Amino acid sequence: MAFIDYYQVLGINKNATEAEIKKAYRKLARKYHPDVNPNDKIAEAKFKEVNEANEVLSNSENRKKYDTYGKDWKHAEEFEKAKQQRQHYRGSQQANSGGFSSEGFSGSEYSDFFESMFGGGYSSQRGKSRFKGPDYNAELHLNLRDVYTTQARVLTVNGKNIRLTIPAGVKDGQIIKISGHGGEGAQGGPKGDLYLTFSIKNDTAFKLDQDNLYTTVNLDLYKALLGGELLVDTFDGKVKLQIKPLTQNGTKVKLKGKGFPIYKKEGQFGDLYITFQIKLPETLSKKEIELIEELSKINQS
């Protein structure tokens, strides 16, 4: 299970009061509520994450467990029990050098039990405990065009350079785990992991929804009436469209495969949806007025 920093989710610090937690939760719950963001899967995921963070941090007992055990806070009681057994084991070792047995655990069984409790993060060798290092969290800010293609980046985390390949199509708010790039372990234990959150700014004329792109294209009155060819922008260049005569305002067309790349599916793309907005001329020449008046008379006859 990946570690989620609930304080970061709510945008508060670890010393936040109950009132500050409540205020932050209400603000974000309104922002990502499904009624405000219909059919928005990313907002739906954010809404669930915000609710989860509030459920933990607004409960004083759960918050204490979370602050102590992080992602394993739900197993706090087992951890406490394991610690007590460990202390009892050490005390028994000091009192009786002839061997250890307590509550049905032999020395080797106790070691296996404790190791399973900590998911491999703990091991005992010649009386020394080894613990996995702390996990790190970082945020990477990119523009939407940066993630249209797969690219290599070098990140600097705690003074160390990390070479990272960012797959095309990664989403805003998406979190990826980079194993072994967290803090140093204790007593020779393994390093923690790095959890990288992507913050992606859309500074384009396209709206992104899942893997589909949406945009509006102006269509002059004469092209709408008579039809013809029109050069339009897509995310990776221009394409020529054939406009049908008598195209109505608000008409939508779909360009298959011209949307955004699908994450970790090489060569697969969403679609581009174009909405035509008919633009009336701002001025008319005398001749144009005469012709339009003539057309109006023909239409009325």
PyMOL commands that set and color helices and strands:
alter all, ss='L'
color gray80, all
select helices_A, chain A and resi 6-10+18-32+41-57+60-95+107-117+144-147+221-226+286-300
alter helices_A, ss='H'
color red, helices_A
select strands_A, chain A and resi 101-102+105-106+122-125+128-131+136-143+151-157+160-166+175-178+194-201+207-209+212-220+228-234+237-243+252-255+272-279
alter strands_A, ss='S'
color yellow, strands_A
deselect
rebuild
show_as cartoon
